[in-house]
Amino acid sequence: MQVWPETDGALRIGRCEAVTDTGRIGRIMQPSGNVELTTRIGPGFGTTPTFEAMVFPAGEAHIKVVNENWGKGPLTEVCRLYGADGNDLFTVAMWADACRRRADARRSEAPDSKPNRMVLLLPYLPGARADHAEFVPFGAGVYADFVNSLGVDQVICFDPHSPVMPGLLNEATVIDSTRLFRRHIVGRADQDSRPQRYSGIIAPDKGATERARKVADACHLPMYQALKHRNPETGRLSEFTCEPLPDTGRFLVVDDICDGGGTFMGLAQATGLPKERLGLYVSHGVFSGNAEQLVDHYAEVWTTDSLQPNPAATSQLLKPHVIPLATTLNGYIR
């Protein structure tokens, strides 16, 4: 749709450009870069992307068509989201709507053409930590409703906080961290030629036990349980404990999310080990607040690129090893 103003000097919006009456092209804001749009022929052969994200000067997300890919065969439109920013989620919604409308138009022109597919790569599930129905608001449910409203054919997520939000999603594919973890960080005792880099896996609390046990089993390593205790009157964390650890060896703490890092710092102190004997892996590194102080407790910190790390937390001291997820996520597109 084009809107032509009746007054001189106003902006004219048409086909993704802001044009003044003097013919000058107005400034089109660049999107955040956290939304990546690609196109495949079938499930696996890449081609030029159909769409490109943009932002109008007033702040509205928009999608424009940059390549006409009709005639190349059945297409799979893929959207990868880094993080969970609300503006980026609106860009994803615009992409989904553009995909649907173009597909509908194509079917009206060529009724026998095969339908296109839409795949959303959403490694970090927004709101997944608000996974109890008594939460107000019920964040996992709110975000799940939003994702379901997009009408995509597949949602691929990585190491979600709990099974709750994936269970609320339509067409969810869940990837656990075991294989990526073993390959990039620890290694596997019965196959790798070099010695394993860690002697054991530590679960920082009960919620992380199943995740840590899967990793430990895959790496043929023992798992050690740590616990965090809360003051029953205030609900605040009061202390951390960890079962006895061997006198030698290095140990890796495994969890899904690190926000401010307080739990992991408290756990490190509870182990009584020097930082040289401790490492930390989290699938989703928010690294907010005092997360920089993790370097005082861990020799190395590992995460993935599911989120764009907080520059304030990573620019000075904390420089985590970041494992790219692209190959892993793309491998699950069906």
Residue pairs with C-beta under 8 A, 6 or more apart in sequence:
1 14
2 12
2 13
2 14
2 15
3 12
3 13
3 14
4 12
4 14
5 11
5 12
5 21
8 21
9 20
9 21
10 20
10 21
11 18
11 19
11 20
11 26
11 57
12 18
12 19
12 20
12 21
13 19
13 56
15 64
16 28
16 54
16 62
16 64
17 25
17 26
17 28
18 25
18 26
18 27
18 28
18 56
18 57
19 25
19 26
20 26
26 57
27 57
28 54
28 55
28 56
28 57
29 54
29 55
29 56
29 57
29 59
30 54
30 55
31 53
31 54
31 55
31 61
31 88
31 91
32 85
32 87
32 88
33 82
34 81
34 82
34 83
34 85
34 88
34 308
35 53
35 79
35 80
35 81
35 82
35 88
35 91
35 92
35 95
36 79
36 80
36 81
36 82
37 49
37 50
37 51
37 52
37 53
37 63
37 77
37 78
37 79
37 80
37 95
38 46
38 49
38 77
38 78
38 80
39 46
39 47
39 48
39 49
39 50
39 51
39 67
39 69
39 75
39 76
39 77
39 78
40 46
40 47
40 75
40 76
40 78
40 333
41 47
41 69
41 72
41 73
41 74
41 75
41 76
42 73
42 74
42 76
43 76
43 333
43 334
44 333
47 67
47 69
47 72
47 75
48 66
48 67
48 69
49 66
49 67
50 65
50 66
50 67
50 68
50 69
50 75
50 77
50 102
51 63
51 64
51 65
51 66
51 77
51 95
51 98
51 99
52 63
52 64
52 66
53 61
53 62
53 63
53 91
53 94
53 95
54 61
54 62
54 63
54 64
55 61
55 62
55 87
55 91
56 62
59 87
61 87
61 90
61 91
61 93
61 94
62 94
63 91
63 94
63 95
63 97
63 98
65 98
65 102
69 75
70 106
73 114
74 114
74 115
74 116
74 117
75 116
75 117
76 116
76 117
76 118
76 119
76 333
77 95
77 99
77 116
77 117
77 118
77 119
78 119
78 120
78 121
78 330
78 333
79 92
79 95
79 96
79 118
79 119
79 120
79 121
80 121
80 326
80 329
81 88
81 89
81 92
81 120
81 121
81 122
81 123
81 124
82 88
82 124
82 305
82 306
82 307
82 308
83 124
83 306
83 307
83 308
84 124
84 126
84 127
84 143
84 307
89 126
89 146
92 120
92 150
93 146
93 149
93 150
96 118
96 120
96 150
96 151
96 152
99 116
99 118
100 118
100 151
102 116
103 115
103 116
106 113
106 116
107 113
107 115
117 153
117 154
118 150
118 151
118 152
118 153
118 154
119 152
119 153
119 154
119 155
119 156
119 333
120 147
120 150
120 152
120 154
120 155
120 156
121 156
121 329
121 330
122 147
122 155
122 156
122 157
123 156
123 157
123 158
123 159
123 284
123 304
123 306
123 325
123 329
124 157
124 158
124 284
124 306
124 307
125 140
125 143
125 157
125 160
125 161
125 165
125 166
126 139
126 143
127 139
127 140
127 141
127 142
127 143
127 144
127 165
128 139
128 140
128 143
128 160
128 161
128 162
128 164
128 165
129 139
129 140
129 161
129 257
130 137
130 138
130 139
130 140
131 139
131 140
131 161
131 162
131 164
131 165
132 138
132 164
133 141
140 164
140 165
140 168
141 168
143 165
144 165
144 168
144 169
145 168
147 155
147 169
148 168
148 169
148 170
152 171
153 171
154 171
154 173
154 333
154 334
155 169
155 170
155 171
155 172
155 173
156 172
156 173
156 175
156 329
156 332
156 333
157 166
157 169
157 172
157 173
157 174
157 175
158 175
158 177
158 283
158 304
158 306
158 325
158 328
158 329
159 175
159 176
159 177
159 211
159 256
159 283
159 284
160 166
160 174
160 256
161 256
161 257
162 207
166 172
166 174
173 332
173 334
175 328
175 329
175 332
176 211
176 214
177 211
177 215
177 256
177 283
178 214
178 215
178 218
179 218
179 328
180 304
180 323
180 325
180 328
181 215
181 218
181 219
181 254
181 281
182 188
182 215
182 218
182 219
184 302
184 323
185 197
185 198
185 252
185 279
185 281
185 302
186 196
186 197
186 198
186 215
186 219
186 221
186 252
187 194
187 195
187 196
187 197
187 219
188 196
188 218
188 219
188 220
189 196
189 219
189 220
189 221
190 220
196 219
196 221
197 250
198 219
198 221
198 249
198 250
198 251
198 252
198 279
199 221
199 222
199 246
199 248
199 249
199 250
199 251
200 216
200 221
200 222
200 223
200 224
200 245
200 246
200 249
200 251
200 252
201 212
201 215
201 216
201 219
201 221
201 222
201 223
201 224
201 251
201 252
201 253
201 254
202 212
202 223
202 224
202 225
202 226
202 242
202 245
202 251
202 252
202 253
202 254
202 267
202 271
203 209
203 211
203 212
203 213
203 223
203 224
203 225
203 226
203 254
203 255
204 226
204 228
204 253
204 254
204 255
204 263
204 264
204 267
205 226
205 227
205 228
205 255
205 263
206 227
208 254
208 255
208 256
209 223
209 225
211 254
211 255
211 256
212 223
212 254
212 255
213 223
215 254
216 222
216 223
224 242
224 243
224 245
224 251
225 242
225 243
226 240
226 241
226 242
226 243
226 253
226 267
226 270
226 271
227 240
227 241
227 242
228 237
228 239
228 240
228 263
228 266
228 267
229 237
229 238
229 239
229 240
229 241
230 236
230 237
230 238
231 237
231 238
237 262
237 263
237 266
239 266
239 270
240 263
240 266
240 267
240 269
240 270
241 270
242 267
242 270
242 271
245 251
245 271
245 273
249 277
250 276
250 277
250 278
250 279
250 299
251 271
251 273
251 277
251 278
251 279
252 278
252 279
252 280
252 281
253 264
253 267
253 268
253 278
253 279
253 280
253 281
253 298
254 281
254 282
255 263
255 264
255 281
255 282
255 283
256 282
256 283
256 284
257 282
257 283
257 284
257 285
257 286
258 264
258 280
258 282
258 284
258 285
258 286
258 287
258 291
258 294
258 303
259 286
259 287
259 288
259 289
259 291
260 286
260 288
260 289
260 290
260 291
261 287
261 289
261 290
261 291
261 293
261 294
262 290
264 280
264 294
264 297
264 298
265 290
265 293
265 294
265 296
265 297
268 275
268 278
268 297
268 298
269 297
271 278
275 295
275 296
275 297
275 298
275 299
276 299
277 299
278 297
278 298
278 299
279 298
279 299
279 300
279 301
279 302
280 294
280 298
280 300
280 301
280 302
281 301
281 302
281 303
282 301
282 302
282 303
283 303
283 304
283 306
284 303
284 304
284 306
284 307
285 301
285 303
285 304
285 307
285 309
285 320
285 322
286 307
286 310
287 303
287 309
287 310
287 313
287 314
287 318
287 320
288 310
288 312
288 313
289 313
291 310
291 313
291 318
292 313
292 316
292 317
292 318
294 301
294 318
295 301
295 317
295 318
300 321
301 318
301 320
301 321
302 320
302 321
302 323
303 309
303 320
303 321
303 322
303 323
304 322
304 323
304 324
304 325
305 322
305 323
305 324
305 325
306 325
309 320
309 322
314 320
